[in-house]
Structures are given as C-alpha cells and as structure tokens.
C-alpha cells in the first residue's frame, strides 16, 4: 500500500522544529531546511521564509533568534547590521 503525506504537514513539522529546537542543534536545523526547501521547490509550493524574532521565540526552548527587531541606529547600514548581530540564520519560518 502506498502512503503519502501532505507537503503542508511536513512544512508545519519543520517550522516547529526550527523554532523549538535547542540552540546547539543548528546543524540539524540546516539539514531540515535543505530537505524542506527541496520538497517545496520540487512541488511548486515554495513561498519564501521569514526570520524568527524575539517575540516568535518567546515561548520556545531555544534562545537564539533569526532577526533582532529592536535596533537603534540612524544609519541604514548600521541598522541592518544590528538586525543580524548575534543571530542564528537557522531560526526561520517557511510560508
């Protein structure tokens, strides 16, 4: 018997892992992201991603964030740099 799973279920599961996993599992998150992106692209379901903020991570096990929403700079370049200072690029959510 052939079994299938909905792409949305895979995406929801990976998104949950990307948000809730411990900080030291960044390598595992990268692997999950690669597999999910491959599935989303090959099925025509890729709609981009966003970085998880402090608010997104407030009830999570992990403490790292994907983007700092609290930034304080007058210069656009400084503001951009502050947004990604001490962040984890595996803390994302896929749309």
CORMODA-V685014 format. One record per run of one state. SS is the DSSP state (2 for helix, 1 for strand, 0 for the rest). FROM is the first residue (numbers start at 1). LEN is the number of residues. If there is no record, write none. Layout:
SS;FROM;LEN
SS;FROM;LEN
//
This chain:
0;1;6
2;7;14
0;21;2
2;23;20
0;43;6
1;49;3
0;52;24
2;76;8
0;84;8
1;92;3
0;95;1
//
